[in-house]
Amino acid sequence: MLYRKNFKNGDNLSILGFGCMRFTKKGGLIDQAKAEEELLHAIKNGINYFDTAYTYPGCEAALGKFLSHHDCRKKIFIADKLPHYLMKKPEDIEKCFIEQLKRLQTDYIDYYLMHMLTGIESWNRLKELGIEQWIADKKASGAIRNIGFSFHGGNQSFCQIVDGYDWDFCMIQFNYFDEHNQAGDRGLAYASEKGLPVMVMEPLRGGKLTDKGLPQAAAEQWRQFEPKRSAAEWALRWVWNHPQVTLLLSGMNDIAQIDENVRVAATAIANSLKSDELAYFQKVRDEININTKVPCTGCGYCLPCPHGVDIPTCFNCYNDKYTDGWIQGMKEYMMYTTMRAVPSNASHCQHCHRCEERCPQSIPICEHLEKITKEMETPLYQIGAAVLRLFSKF
């Protein structure tokens, strides 16, 4: 196992983190015995960073039971998350945190994140609830060692959040297909320049970048390439090739997956991929992009939109609808644009065409946004958005 030092506090973190969201379930409940076997195996093989969240059903409690059965709390780092979208008054924050400590059966959390920030508005709302003083108190008492945020949105919003507080770390979605999407390579570089360790989620894009998840033609590209490696291994090595990445999370739920990922993590040194290997990723991207509807690179030159449309994110969700399926595309569109404190969805476009004047790809942006509005913001979407707003505070 390779380790990368958290240069802000000196922690030696395994470059492979264990994502607890995908523990195996049996009859709707987490298979505790199986989960503990896998967690113990991971620790014995050098993994020391374990990530969970308040909204992952049963995961905090499962990890807590494991900690109570095995004397390993001081050997590992636990990451957990505050669901900002459920916090409606100041006391909700403390109530949630106390419940998390009880579930985890611990008195401190090593890496605590504001979960799923999509824009600076989400962070500003938490500030209005007194989150800054709350964080200061928790860090002073030792209940929280490091404070950070996980992010879903465009890279412009990401940079604003990075500048919005003295963070200790952050977490972004990053993989070779999403190199320019969401926070992307621009966000990764920006966080690194600001001295922030970066944890990566979705390195395999929820399994879409594995042999079974890729389009057949894209998977065939990897089968033809030397040296022979699985599509998943190439994807993981691509992320680890970036020295700005502190670690990546993998949602492992069997021993074979752990062993395979640990094997790769033992030799995935930053900047170790050769130029021909890096160039080959574009061939695979090209095969995946055959179903891409909008050729947006996510550069962000079209922003800011005077009417608040997050154009790159709208295009990314729209493309995902065709590459990853209707459900995934709609889920992302709802989460990343509509359910923000200040919505940034396509229907806000007023056809002023200022974005098109700045687009280096000469994309007919307004025309595409009109298509997205018709295809994504259906009556079913309107009902879903209304229901979500009743139960959540974004």
Secondary structure in CASP SS format (residue, H / E / C, confidence):
PFRMAT SS
TARGET T0000
AUTHOR 0000-0000-0000
METHOD secondary structure of the structure
MODEL  1
M C 1.00
L C 1.00
Y E 1.00
R E 1.00
K E 1.00
N C 1.00
F C 1.00
K C 1.00
N C 1.00
G C 1.00
D C 1.00
N E 1.00
L E 1.00
S E 1.00
I C 1.00
L E 1.00
G E 1.00
F E 1.00
G E 1.00
C H 1.00
M H 1.00
R H 1.00
F C 1.00
T C 1.00
K E 1.00
K E 1.00
G C 1.00
G C 1.00
L E 1.00
I E 1.00
D C 1.00
Q H 1.00
A H 1.00
K H 1.00
A H 1.00
E H 1.00
E H 1.00
E H 1.00
L H 1.00
L H 1.00
H H 1.00
A H 1.00
I H 1.00
K H 1.00
N C 1.00
G C 1.00
I C 1.00
N C 1.00
Y E 1.00
F E 1.00
D E 1.00
T C 1.00
A C 1.00
Y C 1.00
T C 1.00
Y C 1.00
P C 1.00
G C 1.00
C H 1.00
E H 1.00
A H 1.00
A H 1.00
L H 1.00
G H 1.00
K H 1.00
F H 1.00
L H 1.00
S H 1.00
H H 1.00
H C 1.00
D C 1.00
C C 1.00
R H 1.00
K H 1.00
K H 1.00
I C 1.00
F E 1.00
I E 1.00
A E 1.00
D E 1.00
K E 1.00
L E 1.00
P C 1.00
H H 1.00
Y H 1.00
L H 1.00
M C 1.00
K C 1.00
K C 1.00
P H 1.00
E H 1.00
D H 1.00
I H 1.00
E H 1.00
K H 1.00
C H 1.00
F H 1.00
I H 1.00
E H 1.00
Q H 1.00
L H 1.00
K H 1.00
R H 1.00
L H 1.00
Q C 1.00
T C 1.00
D C 1.00
Y C 1.00
I E 1.00
D E 1.00
Y E 1.00
Y E 1.00
L E 1.00
M E 1.00
H E 1.00
M E 1.00
L E 1.00
T C 1.00
G C 1.00
I H 1.00
E H 1.00
S H 1.00
W H 1.00
N H 1.00
R H 1.00
L H 1.00
K H 1.00
E H 1.00
L C 1.00
G C 1.00
I H 1.00
E H 1.00
Q H 1.00
W H 1.00
I H 1.00
A H 1.00
D H 1.00
K H 1.00
K H 1.00
A H 1.00
S H 1.00
G C 1.00
A C 1.00
I E 1.00
R E 1.00
N E 1.00
I E 1.00
G E 1.00
F E 1.00
S E 1.00
F E 1.00
H C 1.00
G C 1.00
G C 1.00
N H 1.00
Q H 1.00
S H 1.00
F H 1.00
C H 1.00
Q H 1.00
I H 1.00
V H 1.00
D C 1.00
G C 1.00
Y C 1.00
D C 1.00
W C 1.00
D C 1.00
F E 1.00
C E 1.00
M E 1.00
I E 1.00
Q E 1.00
F C 1.00
N C 1.00
Y C 1.00
F C 1.00
D C 1.00
E C 1.00
H C 1.00
N C 1.00
Q C 1.00
A C 1.00
G H 1.00
D H 1.00
R H 1.00
G H 1.00
L H 1.00
A H 1.00
Y H 1.00
A H 1.00
S H 1.00
E H 1.00
K C 1.00
G C 1.00
L C 1.00
P C 1.00
V E 1.00
M E 1.00
V E 1.00
M E 1.00
E C 1.00
P C 1.00
L C 1.00
R C 1.00
G C 1.00
G C 1.00
K C 1.00
L C 1.00
T C 1.00
D C 1.00
K C 1.00
G C 1.00
L C 1.00
P C 1.00
Q H 1.00
A H 1.00
A H 1.00
A H 1.00
E H 1.00
Q H 1.00
W H 1.00
R H 1.00
Q H 1.00
F C 1.00
E C 1.00
P C 1.00
K C 1.00
R C 1.00
S C 1.00
A H 1.00
A H 1.00
E H 1.00
W H 1.00
A H 1.00
L H 1.00
R H 1.00
W H 1.00
V H 1.00
W H 1.00
N C 1.00
H C 1.00
P C 1.00
Q C 1.00
V E 1.00
T E 1.00
L E 1.00
L E 1.00
L E 1.00
S E 1.00
G C 1.00
M C 1.00
N C 1.00
D C 1.00
I H 1.00
A H 1.00
Q H 1.00
I H 1.00
D H 1.00
E H 1.00
N H 1.00
V H 1.00
R H 1.00
V H 1.00
A H 1.00
A C 1.00
T C 1.00
A C 1.00
I C 1.00
A C 1.00
N C 1.00
S C 1.00
L C 1.00
K C 1.00
S H 1.00
D H 1.00
E H 1.00
L H 1.00
A H 1.00
Y H 1.00
F H 1.00
Q H 1.00
K H 1.00
V H 1.00
R H 1.00
D H 1.00
E H 1.00
I H 1.00
N H 1.00
I H 1.00
N H 1.00
T C 1.00
K C 1.00
V C 1.00
P C 1.00
C C 1.00
T C 1.00
G C 1.00
C C 1.00
G C 1.00
Y C 1.00
C C 1.00
L C 1.00
P C 1.00
C C 1.00
P C 1.00
H C 1.00
G C 1.00
V C 1.00
D C 1.00
I H 1.00
P H 1.00
T H 1.00
C H 1.00
F H 1.00
N H 1.00
C H 1.00
Y H 1.00
N H 1.00
D H 1.00
K H 1.00
Y H 1.00
T H 1.00
D C 1.00
G C 1.00
W H 1.00
I H 1.00
Q H 1.00
G H 1.00
M H 1.00
K H 1.00
E H 1.00
Y H 1.00
M H 1.00
M H 1.00
Y H 1.00
T H 1.00
T H 1.00
M C 1.00
R C 1.00
A C 1.00
V C 1.00
P C 1.00
S C 1.00
N C 1.00
A H 1.00
S H 1.00
H H 1.00
C C 1.00
Q C 1.00
H C 1.00
C C 1.00
H C 1.00
R H 1.00
C H 1.00
E H 1.00
E H 1.00
R H 1.00
C C 1.00
P C 1.00
Q C 1.00
S C 1.00
I C 1.00
P C 1.00
I H 1.00
C H 1.00
E H 1.00
H H 1.00
L H 1.00
E H 1.00
K H 1.00
I H 1.00
T H 1.00
K H 1.00
E H 1.00
M H 1.00
E C 1.00
T C 1.00
P H 1.00
L H 1.00
Y H 1.00
Q H 1.00
I H 1.00
G H 1.00
A H 1.00
A H 1.00
V H 1.00
L H 1.00
R H 1.00
L H 1.00
F H 1.00
S C 1.00
K C 1.00
F C 1.00
END
